[in-house]
């Protein structure tokens, strides 16, 4: 036998066969980025010691443990780097420095790519001198000491979404009419109705045979009457009896359990008076040992459950991100997990009456010709800023036919050595019922001013202001939001909220080239919520003005201010706006804290709560804590107002390992 001799020179790569512990940093292997680099070994990912705080008590033997905690850890990466010449060697280290430096990186290793560490490059070993092929090591500092799962674990409270309807099918045939009965192939029927004046009717029938006395058949359906107080007689042929029930104008679920030991035929029918129609939707016959209601769809209150099983297969508790989308109006949301709870809203809020849907009176910004231009009977800026001379004109640039254009002044009129510029006033249209004005509503705006980029010219003398205002029928200003840069010496801007002629909130931002931001004013009776989503990430403030509790919003205005002849911001305009009207009851109850469609997100890793993408801490219970999922399975409990439908809730977590 001859000894094997490799005659092909090693080039530093074996067809992308990376080392077992090759390091993946921010999505790329260093071996793929630097020719001649190879990971040799990695240490520090194994057992993690505990930091123990101890105390000696008097003359007692030994010591007492006050607490034990998990410290940070260090991962040491040994590597080999070989280069063909001095220049290539130096360039390889330049590249390695650029890869490793920075505040933090997401780091994985080839032997366990399903986990990552949040690590910062912290230390190096000496590099041997005088050679272009060396071995050395560097150290990564891991503050939390935890390996995180790359894949997120998700769960939700929608148990029916993947469950097929469990039906007993017959020998064939189709549903043919409202009298008599016939066998049908499928019990899943969208809707059935009894015609007025019908004395009785049979909706569907099904034959089956079962000789097991322990089997339970559940016949379930949803029923509705178009006139409150209608009564129907539901009969299950072959059952031990029948039941009467009273229908309301809302859908109700009805279930009956039947036990059969011989061949039977089952049908559902009704006998009713002469008050209107009765509807039955989605009848179902289900086999099982226990009864269950009709499998609902996402539009039904029964669709969502009040618990979610959260699974953490890691070894340490990890934060849970919870997203809730409301399917109805609601007063509060409570989340509980492993002894920790988070609550937002008002547990004592009552529903009052059923609320109608909101209506968009203005879905998108109107064309310029739909506005009133420059009407001095409207006070378009706060009184403490003086009297605005409304002059000039407005256009949409660069092209009024595209949604990319912004509404901005084309002319400010003559210089009056004070505040002047064009104003756009819009009278709100009637709703679908022909009613003018809105006691409860929300006005949204997206506007911007400034250079918006450090690459664009930014003159600190540039001054300008955009003001959004809502008015009553007498043209009195009720509330407004102002975006301003009124400093001629610095690049500063402010966001200001006014209510009933008084400044209630103002935020100052220094040395900023500008911004474009979303904002809104929401009026709910006497309650006013101001919010804007600028550089701070979004913030909401709530105020009350009883004087405006019953006052309707009739007009809105958008004003563009220039001070004297001071240069204007490079970017200055209204991007978009809309107006939505809300309906409330006749007893002047405030709308519920949450409305159907609202989305609440709790990110427990940062303890950040957002409502419709705005940070809002006004109604968070003072004892609320970020939610942590311990190793294993735990149950997230979901609680809402007693009269509200459960929201659609989903959870997301990334498992962690010591």
C-alpha positions as CSV (number, residue, x, y, z in Angstrom):
1,X,0.0,0.0,0.0
2,X,1.1,3.5,-0.8
3,X,0.6,6.6,1.5
4,X,-1.9,9.1,0.1
5,X,-0.2,12.4,-1.0
6,X,-2.3,15.5,-1.9
7,X,-0.6,17.1,-4.9
8,X,-3.2,19.9,-5.5
9,X,-2.3,23.1,-3.6
10,X,-4.9,24.1,-1.0
11,X,-6.5,27.4,-2.0
12,X,-8.4,28.1,1.2
13,X,-11.7,26.8,-0.1
14,X,-13.2,23.3,-0.6
15,X,-16.2,24.0,-2.8
16,X,-17.9,26.1,0.0
17,X,-17.5,23.3,2.5
18,X,-17.3,25.7,5.5
19,X,-15.9,24.6,8.9
20,X,-18.3,23.1,11.4
21,X,-18.2,26.2,13.6
22,X,-18.0,28.8,10.9
23,X,-19.5,32.1,12.1
24,X,-22.5,33.7,10.4
25,X,-22.5,37.4,11.2
26,X,-25.5,39.6,10.1
27,X,-26.5,36.9,7.6
28,X,-23.1,36.2,5.9
29,X,-20.3,33.8,6.7
30,X,-16.9,35.4,7.1
31,X,-15.4,32.6,5.0
32,X,-17.5,33.8,2.1
33,X,-16.3,37.4,2.6
34,X,-12.6,37.0,3.2
35,X,-10.5,34.6,1.0
36,X,-8.2,32.5,3.2
37,X,-10.2,33.0,6.4
38,X,-11.3,29.9,8.3
39,X,-12.9,29.3,11.7
40,X,-10.9,26.9,13.8
41,X,-12.8,26.6,17.0
42,X,-15.4,28.4,19.1
43,X,-15.6,28.4,22.9
44,X,-18.0,30.0,25.4
45,X,-21.3,28.7,24.1
46,X,-21.5,25.9,26.6
47,X,-22.3,26.1,30.3
48,X,-23.0,29.6,31.8
49,X,-22.0,30.2,35.4
50,X,-24.4,31.9,37.8
51,X,-23.6,35.1,39.7
52,X,-24.5,34.4,43.3
53,X,-24.9,37.1,45.9
54,X,-24.1,35.7,49.4
55,X,-24.3,37.0,52.9
56,X,-22.9,35.8,56.3
57,X,-25.3,36.1,59.2
58,X,-23.5,36.7,62.5
59,X,-21.6,33.6,63.7
60,X,-23.8,31.2,61.7
61,X,-22.0,28.5,59.7
62,X,-21.7,28.9,56.0
63,X,-23.4,31.6,54.0
64,X,-26.9,32.5,52.9
65,X,-27.7,33.0,49.2
66,X,-29.6,36.2,48.6
67,X,-30.1,35.6,44.9
68,X,-28.6,34.0,41.9
69,X,-28.7,35.5,38.4
70,X,-27.4,34.8,34.9
71,X,-24.5,37.0,33.9
72,X,-23.3,37.9,30.5
73,X,-21.0,35.6,28.6
74,X,-18.1,35.8,26.2
75,X,-17.6,33.8,23.0
76,X,-14.1,33.3,21.8
77,X,-13.6,32.5,18.1
78,X,-10.3,31.0,17.0
79,X,-9.5,31.5,13.3
80,X,-6.9,30.9,10.7
81,X,-6.0,33.5,8.0
82,X,-3.7,32.8,5.2
83,X,-2.9,35.1,2.3
84,X,-0.7,34.9,-0.8
85,X,1.3,38.1,-0.1
86,X,1.7,41.0,2.3
87,X,-0.8,43.2,0.6
88,X,-3.6,40.6,0.6
89,X,-2.9,39.8,4.2
90,X,-3.3,43.5,5.2
91,X,-6.5,43.8,3.1
92,X,-8.0,40.7,4.7
93,X,-7.6,42.3,8.2
94,X,-9.1,45.6,7.0
95,X,-12.1,43.6,5.8
96,X,-12.3,41.6,9.1
97,X,-12.2,44.8,11.1
98,X,-15.1,46.3,9.1
99,X,-17.1,43.1,9.6
100,X,-16.6,42.8,13.3
101,X,-16.8,46.4,14.5
102,X,-20.2,48.0,15.5
103,X,-22.5,48.1,18.5
104,X,-24.1,44.7,18.0
105,X,-24.4,41.9,15.5
106,X,-26.6,38.9,15.0
107,X,-24.2,36.0,15.2
108,X,-24.8,32.3,14.4
109,X,-22.6,29.3,14.0
110,X,-22.6,26.6,11.3
111,X,-23.1,23.8,13.8
112,X,-26.4,25.4,15.0
113,X,-27.8,27.8,12.4
114,X,-31.2,27.8,14.1
115,X,-29.9,30.0,16.9
116,X,-28.3,33.4,17.1
117,X,-26.6,35.6,19.7
118,X,-26.7,39.3,20.0
119,X,-23.0,40.0,20.3
120,X,-20.5,42.9,20.2
121,X,-16.8,42.5,19.2
122,X,-14.8,43.2,22.4
123,X,-11.3,41.8,22.4
124,X,-8.6,40.2,20.3
125,X,-5.7,37.8,20.8
126,X,-2.2,38.7,19.5
127,X,-1.6,38.1,15.8
128,X,1.7,36.3,15.2
129,X,4.3,38.6,13.6
130,X,6.2,38.3,10.3
131,X,3.9,35.8,8.7
132,X,1.0,35.9,6.1
133,X,-0.5,32.7,7.5
134,X,-1.5,33.0,11.1
135,X,-3.9,31.6,13.8
136,X,-5.4,33.9,16.4
137,X,-8.7,34.6,18.1
138,X,-11.2,37.3,18.9
139,X,-13.8,37.7,21.6
140,X,-17.5,38.5,21.3
141,X,-19.4,40.0,24.3
142,X,-23.0,38.7,24.7
143,X,-24.8,41.0,27.1
144,X,-27.8,38.7,27.9
145,X,-25.8,35.5,27.6
146,X,-28.7,33.9,25.7
147,X,-28.9,32.1,22.3
148,X,-32.1,33.2,20.5
149,X,-34.2,31.2,18.1
150,X,-34.0,32.4,14.5
151,X,-37.5,31.2,13.8
152,X,-40.3,32.9,15.7
153,X,-42.9,30.8,17.4
154,X,-46.4,32.0,16.7
155,X,-49.9,31.1,18.0
156,X,-53.4,32.7,17.9
157,X,-56.9,32.4,19.4
158,X,-58.5,31.3,16.1
159,X,-59.1,27.6,16.7
160,X,-61.6,27.1,13.9
161,X,-59.5,28.5,11.0
162,X,-57.9,25.1,10.1
163,X,-60.7,22.8,11.3
164,X,-62.9,21.3,8.6
165,X,-66.6,21.1,9.3
166,X,-67.3,17.6,10.7
167,X,-70.6,16.5,9.0
168,X,-72.4,13.3,8.6
169,X,-73.3,12.9,4.9
170,X,-76.2,10.9,3.4
171,X,-76.6,8.8,0.3
172,X,-76.9,11.7,-2.0
173,X,-79.4,14.2,-3.3
174,X,-79.7,18.0,-2.9
175,X,-81.9,20.4,-1.0
176,X,-84.9,21.2,-3.2
177,X,-87.4,23.4,-1.4
178,X,-89.1,24.6,1.7
179,X,-91.7,21.8,2.1
180,X,-91.2,18.1,2.6
181,X,-87.7,16.9,3.1
182,X,-85.0,15.2,1.1
183,X,-81.6,13.7,1.8
184,X,-78.7,16.0,1.1
185,X,-75.1,15.3,0.4
186,X,-73.7,18.1,2.6
187,X,-75.2,19.7,5.6
188,X,-73.1,22.9,5.1
189,X,-75.7,25.4,3.8
190,X,-75.0,29.1,3.7
191,X,-78.5,30.3,4.6
192,X,-82.2,29.2,4.5
193,X,-85.3,31.3,5.0
194,X,-89.0,30.7,5.8
195,X,-91.3,32.7,3.6
196,X,-93.8,34.9,5.4
197,X,-97.2,33.3,6.3
198,X,-95.7,29.8,6.1
199,X,-97.2,27.6,8.7
200,X,-94.3,25.1,8.8
201,X,-91.3,24.1,6.7
202,X,-88.6,21.5,6.6
203,X,-85.2,22.9,5.7
204,X,-83.1,19.8,5.4
205,X,-83.0,16.1,6.4
206,X,-80.3,13.5,6.8
207,X,-80.4,9.7,7.2
208,X,-77.7,7.8,9.1
209,X,-77.3,4.5,11.0
210,X,-75.4,4.0,14.3
211,X,-75.8,1.2,16.8
212,X,-73.5,2.7,19.4
213,X,-75.3,4.0,22.4
214,X,-72.4,6.1,23.5
215,X,-72.1,8.3,20.3
216,X,-73.5,11.8,20.6
217,X,-74.7,13.6,17.5
218,X,-74.8,17.4,17.8
219,X,-77.2,19.2,15.5
220,X,-76.4,22.9,15.5
221,X,-77.2,26.0,13.5
222,X,-77.4,29.8,13.7
223,X,-80.9,31.4,13.6
224,X,-82.2,34.9,13.1
225,X,-85.6,36.6,12.7
226,X,-86.1,39.9,10.9
227,X,-88.6,41.0,13.5
228,X,-87.9,41.0,17.2
229,X,-90.0,38.6,19.2
230,X,-90.6,36.0,16.5
231,X,-91.0,32.5,17.9
232,X,-90.1,29.4,16.1
233,X,-90.6,25.7,16.9
234,X,-87.6,23.6,16.3
235,X,-88.3,19.9,15.9
236,X,-85.7,17.1,15.6
237,X,-87.4,14.1,14.2
238,X,-86.8,11.0,16.3
239,X,-85.4,12.9,19.2
240,X,-86.8,12.8,22.7
241,X,-88.7,16.1,22.3
242,X,-88.7,19.5,20.8
243,X,-87.8,23.0,22.0
244,X,-89.2,26.5,21.6
245,X,-87.0,29.5,21.4
246,X,-87.4,33.2,21.0
247,X,-85.3,34.9,18.3
248,X,-83.9,38.4,18.3
249,X,-82.5,40.5,15.5
250,X,-79.1,39.1,16.2
251,X,-77.8,35.8,15.1
252,X,-78.1,33.1,17.9
253,X,-76.5,29.7,18.0
254,X,-78.6,26.7,19.0
255,X,-77.5,23.2,19.8
256,X,-79.3,19.9,20.5
257,X,-77.7,16.6,21.5
258,X,-79.2,13.4,20.2
259,X,-78.2,9.8,21.0
260,X,-79.3,7.2,18.5
261,X,-79.0,3.4,18.6
262,X,-80.9,2.6,15.4
263,X,-81.3,4.1,12.0
264,X,-82.8,7.5,12.2
265,X,-83.7,10.5,10.0
266,X,-83.1,14.0,11.4
267,X,-84.4,17.3,10.0
268,X,-84.9,20.8,11.3
269,X,-88.1,22.6,10.8
270,X,-90.2,25.4,12.2
271,X,-93.7,26.5,12.9
272,X,-94.2,30.3,13.3
273,X,-96.7,33.1,13.2
274,X,-97.1,35.8,10.7
275,X,-94.5,38.3,11.9
276,X,-91.8,38.0,9.2
277,X,-89.1,35.7,8.0
278,X,-86.9,33.3,10.0
279,X,-83.5,32.5,8.7
280,X,-81.3,29.5,9.6
281,X,-77.7,29.4,8.5
282,X,-75.0,26.7,8.4
283,X,-76.9,23.7,9.9
284,X,-74.4,21.0,10.9
285,X,-74.6,17.4,12.2
286,X,-71.5,16.5,14.0
287,X,-70.3,13.2,15.5
288,X,-68.5,13.2,18.8
289,X,-68.6,12.3,22.5
290,X,-69.5,15.8,23.5
291,X,-71.6,18.5,22.0
292,X,-70.1,21.5,20.3
293,X,-71.6,24.6,18.7
294,X,-71.7,25.4,15.0
295,X,-68.2,26.1,13.6
296,X,-68.4,29.9,13.1
297,X,-66.6,32.1,10.7
298,X,-64.4,35.2,11.5
299,X,-67.5,37.4,11.4
300,X,-69.1,35.6,14.3
301,X,-68.4,36.4,18.0
302,X,-67.9,32.7,18.6
303,X,-64.9,32.5,16.3
304,X,-62.2,33.7,18.8
305,X,-61.3,32.0,22.1
306,X,-60.2,33.7,25.3
307,X,-57.0,31.7,25.7
308,X,-53.9,30.9,23.6
309,X,-51.4,28.1,24.4
310,X,-47.9,29.6,24.2
311,X,-45.1,27.2,23.8
312,X,-41.5,28.0,24.7
313,X,-39.2,25.1,23.9
314,X,-36.1,27.1,25.2
315,X,-34.6,27.1,28.6
316,X,-35.2,30.7,29.8
317,X,-38.3,32.9,30.0
318,X,-38.6,35.1,26.9
319,X,-40.7,38.2,26.1
320,X,-43.9,37.7,24.1
321,X,-45.2,40.1,21.4
322,X,-49.0,40.2,21.4
323,X,-51.0,41.7,18.6
324,X,-54.8,42.2,19.0
325,X,-57.3,43.4,16.4
326,X,-60.7,44.2,17.7
327,X,-63.8,42.8,16.0
328,X,-66.1,45.1,17.9
329,X,-66.1,48.2,20.1
330,X,-64.6,47.5,23.5
331,X,-63.7,49.2,26.7
332,X,-60.5,47.5,27.7
333,X,-58.1,44.7,26.9
334,X,-56.5,42.5,29.6
335,X,-53.7,40.0,28.9
336,X,-52.4,37.6,31.6
337,X,-49.5,35.2,31.3
338,X,-47.6,33.3,34.0
339,X,-48.7,35.5,36.8
340,X,-48.0,38.8,34.9
341,X,-50.7,40.9,33.4
342,X,-51.1,43.8,31.1
343,X,-54.2,45.9,31.0
344,X,-55.1,48.9,28.8
345,X,-58.4,50.8,28.6
346,X,-61.2,51.2,31.2
347,X,-62.6,48.1,33.0
348,X,-65.7,50.1,34.1
349,X,-66.7,51.4,30.7
350,X,-70.2,50.4,29.6
351,X,-71.4,49.8,26.1
352,X,-74.7,51.8,26.2
353,X,-76.2,51.1,22.9
354,X,-75.0,49.4,19.7
355,X,-72.8,51.7,17.6
356,X,-73.2,52.0,13.9
357,X,-70.2,51.9,11.6
358,X,-68.1,55.0,11.0
359,X,-68.3,56.7,7.6
360,X,-65.6,58.4,5.7
361,X,-66.9,61.8,4.6
362,X,-63.6,62.6,2.9
363,X,-61.7,59.6,1.8
364,X,-58.7,61.4,0.2
365,X,-57.7,65.0,-0.4
366,X,-60.1,66.9,-2.7
367,X,-59.0,68.7,-5.8
368,X,-58.1,72.3,-5.3
369,X,-61.4,73.6,-6.8
370,X,-63.4,71.9,-4.0
371,X,-62.0,74.2,-1.3
372,X,-62.8,77.7,-0.1
373,X,-59.6,79.7,-0.7
374,X,-58.7,82.5,1.8
375,X,-61.7,83.3,3.9
376,X,-60.9,85.9,6.6
377,X,-64.0,84.9,8.6
378,X,-62.0,81.8,9.7
379,X,-59.2,82.2,12.2
380,X,-56.7,79.9,10.6
381,X,-53.9,80.3,13.2
382,X,-53.9,80.7,17.0
383,X,-54.6,84.2,18.4
384,X,-51.2,84.4,20.1
385,X,-49.6,84.3,16.7
386,X,-51.5,87.4,15.5
387,X,-54.0,87.8,12.6
388,X,-53.2,85.8,9.5
389,X,-53.5,87.7,6.2
390,X,-55.0,85.0,4.0
391,X,-53.5,85.6,0.5
392,X,-51.9,83.7,-2.3
393,X,-52.9,80.5,-4.0
394,X,-52.2,76.7,-3.8
395,X,-51.4,74.0,-6.3
396,X,-50.5,70.3,-6.3
397,X,-46.9,69.6,-7.4
398,X,-45.4,68.1,-9.3
399,X,-48.5,66.7,-11.0
400,X,-52.1,67.0,-9.7
401,X,-53.0,63.7,-11.5
402,X,-50.6,61.6,-9.4
403,X,-50.8,60.7,-5.7
404,X,-47.2,61.5,-5.3
405,X,-47.9,65.2,-5.6
406,X,-48.1,67.5,-2.5
407,X,-50.5,70.4,-2.0
408,X,-48.3,73.4,-1.5
409,X,-48.5,77.2,-2.0
410,X,-47.8,78.5,-5.5
411,X,-48.0,82.1,-4.3
412,X,-48.0,83.8,-0.9
413,X,-49.2,87.1,-2.0
414,X,-47.6,90.4,-1.1
415,X,-45.3,90.8,1.9
416,X,-47.2,92.3,4.9
417,X,-44.2,92.1,7.3
418,X,-46.1,89.5,9.3
419,X,-47.9,86.1,9.0
420,X,-49.5,85.7,5.5
421,X,-50.2,83.0,3.0
422,X,-52.9,80.9,1.5
423,X,-55.6,78.9,3.4
424,X,-57.7,76.0,2.2
425,X,-61.1,75.8,3.9
426,X,-63.3,72.7,3.3
427,X,-67.0,72.4,4.3
428,X,-67.7,68.8,5.2
429,X,-70.3,67.0,3.1
430,X,-73.4,65.3,4.5
431,X,-73.2,61.7,5.5
432,X,-75.2,58.9,3.8
433,X,-78.3,59.9,5.8
434,X,-78.1,63.5,4.7
435,X,-76.9,64.8,8.1
436,X,-74.4,67.6,8.2
437,X,-71.6,67.8,10.8
438,X,-70.0,65.3,13.1
439,X,-70.1,65.4,16.9
440,X,-67.7,62.4,17.0
441,X,-65.1,62.2,14.3
442,X,-61.4,62.0,13.4
443,X,-59.4,64.2,11.1
444,X,-56.1,62.8,9.8
445,X,-53.3,64.7,8.1
446,X,-49.9,63.9,6.6
447,X,-47.7,67.0,6.0
448,X,-44.1,68.0,6.1
449,X,-41.7,70.9,6.2
450,X,-37.9,71.4,6.2
451,X,-35.1,70.0,4.1
452,X,-35.9,66.4,5.1
453,X,-32.4,65.3,4.1
454,X,-28.9,66.3,5.2
455,X,-28.0,66.2,1.5
456,X,-30.4,69.0,0.6
457,X,-29.7,72.7,1.3
458,X,-30.8,73.6,4.8
459,X,-30.9,77.3,5.6
460,X,-31.4,78.0,9.3
461,X,-33.2,81.2,8.4
462,X,-36.0,79.2,6.7
463,X,-39.4,79.7,8.4
464,X,-42.8,78.3,7.8
465,X,-45.9,76.7,9.4
466,X,-48.7,74.3,8.4
467,X,-51.8,74.5,10.6
468,X,-54.7,72.0,10.6
469,X,-58.0,73.2,12.3
470,X,-61.5,72.0,12.9
471,X,-64.4,74.5,13.2
472,X,-68.0,74.5,14.4
473,X,-71.0,75.8,12.4
474,X,-70.2,79.4,13.6
475,X,-66.6,79.1,12.2
476,X,-65.2,79.0,15.8
477,X,-61.9,77.1,16.0
478,X,-62.4,74.0,18.2
479,X,-59.0,72.3,17.9
480,X,-55.9,72.4,15.8
481,X,-52.4,70.9,15.2
482,X,-49.5,73.0,14.1
483,X,-46.2,72.0,12.4
484,X,-43.9,74.9,12.8
485,X,-40.3,76.1,12.1
486,X,-40.4,79.7,13.4
487,X,-36.7,80.1,14.3
488,X,-34.5,82.2,12.0
489,X,-31.3,81.2,13.8
490,X,-31.5,77.4,14.1
491,X,-33.1,74.4,12.3
492,X,-35.7,73.8,14.9
493,X,-39.3,72.8,14.6
494,X,-42.3,72.3,17.0
495,X,-45.5,70.3,17.1
496,X,-48.3,72.1,18.9
497,X,-51.8,71.1,20.0
498,X,-54.5,73.7,20.6
499,X,-58.0,73.2,22.2
500,X,-60.6,75.9,22.5
501,X,-58.2,78.7,21.9
502,X,-55.6,77.4,24.4
503,X,-52.3,75.7,23.7
504,X,-52.4,72.4,25.6
505,X,-49.2,70.7,24.4
506,X,-46.0,71.6,22.5
507,X,-42.9,69.6,21.6
508,X,-39.7,71.2,20.5
509,X,-37.1,69.5,18.3
510,X,-33.7,71.1,17.9
511,X,-31.2,71.0,15.0
512,X,-33.4,68.9,12.8
513,X,-33.4,69.2,9.0
514,X,-37.2,68.7,8.9
515,X,-39.8,66.0,8.9
516,X,-42.9,64.6,7.3
517,X,-45.4,63.3,9.8
518,X,-48.9,61.8,10.3
519,X,-51.2,63.3,12.8
520,X,-54.9,63.3,13.8
521,X,-57.5,65.0,16.0
522,X,-60.2,62.6,17.3
523,X,-63.3,64.2,18.9
524,X,-65.5,61.9,21.0
525,X,-68.1,64.1,22.6
526,X,-66.1,66.2,25.1
527,X,-63.0,64.1,24.7
528,X,-60.3,65.2,22.3
529,X,-57.3,63.0,21.4
530,X,-54.3,64.6,19.6
531,X,-51.7,62.3,18.1
532,X,-48.8,62.7,15.7
533,X,-46.2,60.2,14.4
534,X,-43.0,62.2,14.0
535,X,-39.4,61.5,14.9
536,X,-40.5,60.5,18.4
537,X,-42.2,57.5,17.0
538,X,-45.8,58.6,17.6
539,X,-47.4,60.0,20.7
540,X,-51.0,60.6,21.8
541,X,-52.5,63.1,24.3
542,X,-56.1,63.2,25.6
543,X,-57.9,66.3,26.8
544,X,-61.5,67.2,27.8
545,X,-63.6,70.2,26.8
546,X,-67.2,69.9,28.1
547,X,-68.1,73.0,26.2
548,X,-67.8,71.1,22.9
549,X,-69.5,67.8,24.1
550,X,-72.4,68.3,21.7
551,X,-70.8,70.6,19.1
552,X,-70.6,69.4,15.6
553,X,-67.5,69.8,13.4
554,X,-68.6,71.5,10.2
555,X,-65.4,72.8,8.6
556,X,-61.7,72.0,8.4
557,X,-58.8,74.2,7.2
558,X,-55.2,73.9,6.1
559,X,-53.1,77.0,6.3
560,X,-49.6,77.7,4.9
561,X,-47.8,80.5,6.7
562,X,-44.9,82.6,5.6
563,X,-43.5,85.2,8.0
564,X,-42.8,88.5,6.1
565,X,-40.4,87.7,3.3
566,X,-38.2,85.1,5.3
567,X,-37.3,82.2,3.1
568,X,-39.5,79.1,3.2
569,X,-38.5,75.5,4.0
570,X,-37.2,73.5,1.1
571,X,-40.1,71.0,1.6
572,X,-43.4,72.6,2.5
573,X,-46.8,71.0,1.9
574,X,-49.8,68.8,2.6
575,X,-49.4,65.2,1.5
576,X,-52.8,63.8,2.3
577,X,-55.8,64.1,4.6
578,X,-59.1,62.5,5.3
579,X,-62.1,62.9,7.6
580,X,-64.1,60.1,9.3
581,X,-67.4,60.5,11.1
582,X,-68.4,58.3,14.0
583,X,-71.9,57.6,15.2
584,X,-72.8,57.5,18.9
585,X,-75.9,57.0,20.9
586,X,-78.5,59.7,21.7
587,X,-77.5,59.8,25.4
588,X,-74.2,61.3,24.7
589,X,-72.1,58.4,26.0
590,X,-68.5,58.6,24.9
591,X,-67.5,56.1,22.3
592,X,-65.7,53.0,23.6
593,X,-62.0,53.3,24.2
594,X,-61.4,50.7,21.4
595,X,-63.3,50.6,18.2
596,X,-63.7,47.7,15.7
597,X,-60.6,47.4,13.6
598,X,-58.3,49.0,16.1
599,X,-54.9,47.2,16.4
600,X,-53.1,47.0,19.7
601,X,-49.5,45.7,19.8
602,X,-47.6,45.0,23.0
603,X,-43.9,44.3,22.3
604,X,-42.7,42.9,25.6
605,X,-39.0,42.9,24.6
606,X,-39.1,46.7,24.6
607,X,-42.2,47.2,26.8
608,X,-43.7,49.3,23.9
609,X,-47.5,49.5,23.5
610,X,-48.9,51.0,20.3
611,X,-52.5,51.6,19.4
612,X,-53.0,51.8,15.6
613,X,-49.2,52.4,15.3
614,X,-49.2,55.3,17.8
615,X,-47.5,55.0,21.2
616,X,-50.3,55.5,23.8
617,X,-49.8,55.1,27.5
618,X,-52.8,57.1,28.7
619,X,-54.9,54.2,29.8
620,X,-52.3,51.5,30.6
621,X,-52.8,50.2,34.1
622,X,-50.0,51.3,36.4
623,X,-49.3,47.7,37.5
624,X,-49.0,46.3,34.0
625,X,-45.9,44.3,33.2
626,X,-44.3,43.0,30.0
627,X,-45.3,39.4,29.3
628,X,-42.8,36.7,29.7
629,X,-43.3,33.1,28.5
630,X,-41.5,30.5,30.8
631,X,-40.0,27.3,29.3
632,X,-42.7,24.8,28.4
633,X,-46.3,25.5,27.7
634,X,-48.3,28.3,29.3
635,X,-51.6,29.9,28.8
636,X,-52.2,33.5,27.7
637,X,-55.6,34.7,29.0
638,X,-57.5,37.3,27.1
639,X,-60.2,39.5,28.8
640,X,-62.4,42.2,27.3
641,X,-65.5,44.1,28.4
642,X,-68.4,41.7,29.1
643,X,-70.5,43.1,26.2
644,X,-67.6,43.0,23.7
645,X,-66.6,40.4,21.2
646,X,-63.2,38.8,21.7
647,X,-60.5,40.3,19.4
648,X,-58.3,38.4,17.0
649,X,-55.1,37.9,19.0
650,X,-51.8,36.5,17.9
651,X,-48.5,35.9,19.8
652,X,-44.9,35.8,18.7
653,X,-41.8,34.8,20.6
654,X,-38.2,33.8,19.9
655,X,-37.1,31.0,22.2
656,X,-33.9,31.5,24.2
657,X,-31.3,29.1,25.5
658,X,-28.5,29.5,28.1
